[in-house]
């Protein structure tokens, strides 16, 4: 399947179309909305489902391959902020603290983008190894410490609090916990909960991406005209840089095409949950509206609509 086939298949998939529906609804100022409590429940379900299913698959995966992939993910997460920061300082007039905060977002990951890519890969017949869930969890935190280093900030008295905030972030606790439960129970455990984690997964994903489209559209509408075009372009070229580096590491460690595409997706994504929370604590003077507009309003839609098929096509070309 070539790039155009992958892009067409991705664009006409229900999850992507529901995201676009939400995006359009927000841009035309529709009153369509998903109640916050419902959106939170849906996100809990999706993280739990992807973690559990990854753990089930991990039970049959080689540990050496998993360790190599996790090490590659940590390296990417720690290194990407330095690339992002350098690009921002060279092309924009953002204050150092804002550039460092944005850079931390681009080293960490978007778990929703990971879930969407996992679902797309399964639909394309390019399912990834289960240990990629562990890679996603491992890539959340290193970028935050790189971002603080770039800002010239020591952890200080609040360092322990920040580390705790990162380590015990709700999505990470749930993802790792569900992964461990799936790993411990294996196929027997999956058979017991198959209707819940299997049959309804894509329908729930459609509802969640509808809400994400609404959130992204409202963010874009609020930020229109406020950000320099050179900063906005950063949200488009950083995913491509991250994906290229992800592929460059996937090849020597021997990942299959589906897993390589997921590593590329993780490196290409930008956090809009864990990192903003950590930056509010560690860098309160940084402007969160800039980083959130880039990560959620620019990079997330780009990855969802165009990036994911591009990453799968590149992985197939390089490793297939």
Secondary structure, DSSP 8 states (H G I E B T S, - for coil): --HHHHHHHHHTSHHHHHHHHHHHHHHTT------HHHHHHHHHHHHHHHHHHHHHHHTTS-HHHHHHHHHHHHHHHHHHHHHHHHHHHHH----HHHHHHHHHHHHS--HHHHHHHHHHHHHHT----TTHHHHHHHTTTHHHHHHHHHTT---GGGHHHHHHHHHT-HHHHHHHHHHHHHHHHHHHHHHHHHIIIIITHHHHHHHHHHHHHHHHHHHHHHHTTTS-HHHHHHHHHHHHHHHHHHHHHHHHTT--HHHHHHHHHHHH---SSHHHHHHHHH-TTS-HHHHHIIIIIIIHHHIIIIIHHHHHHHHHHHH-
